[in-house]
């Protein structure tokens, strides 16, 4: 995460009256409540093709259980169905992970598979969109023409660059590449990306947003003083989780520079080496989990939530490393 975002989030409530959307609470507060459906529809319609524009939304259970080994669990930040039965998986990812694209493919595949019906079924599927808002740069894009793009839209095509299948889409919104200023915002997509990235750095509603009732409502919902006491406590907890995660990552980077092979740094991301094997577990998460366990500030449940793994995985790593 860029340094400006970190500094402004850690100084929350002294610099901006608005909450950060890069916390789990903030993102779900703005886009994951029934009252937020008009805002979420506006955001989605600004980034998906014209032929799939939606007029209504229905929120669904965000938890999907896989039937593969270890019963891998996918918990989406937001999962909803559009007016034409399009399935939307929306995820905010704050830190890079090894095999991140594989991860989004795997979890979106669960949404495809779960459309299966018992009995006489013709295999007709509803469209699936997997939308990832990522606050880091996709590593394997750095030497391509797409390295500076904000929006990466992926669909299935054949060798003639023709659409082969029009019901499965991946959209990565690479937020570090979004650098437009307020006077450069032209489209609804521009405005939503600016809103998501810069909300907690603003002191007031910029004039470019004041003409739109939808954005005025979004700013109202995002105002810290408009939260209930319970919501403020939940938000502060979410900020603390972010802060502890940030400190854990910073310490891992620092230790990697001084401890050699224990934590290595390759192209700006953590890729340490674990002692022994963790039998197919997620190596990159394991490195951070070890640091978080040693740090002692987060509970087992908080660590599992931050790194998006099961509590059993965290406990196994703790036992394997005698922590």
Secondary structure, DSSP 8 states (H G I E B T S, - for coil): --HHHHHHHHTTTTS-SB--TTSHHHHHHHHSSGGGHHHHHHHHHHHS-GGG--S-EEE---EEE--SGGG-EEE-SEEEEETT--EEEEEEE-S--TTHHHHHHHHHHHHHHTT--SSS-------EEEEEEESS--GGGTTSTTTT-SEEEEEEE-TTS-EEEEEEEEEEEEGGG----GGG--SHHHHHHHHHHHGGG-SS--HHHHT-HHHHHHHHHHBGGGS-HHHHHHHHHHHHHHHHHHHHHHHHHHHHHHSGGGS-EETTEE----SS--TT--HHHHHHHHHHHHH--S-HHHHHHHHT--HHHHHHHHHHTT-
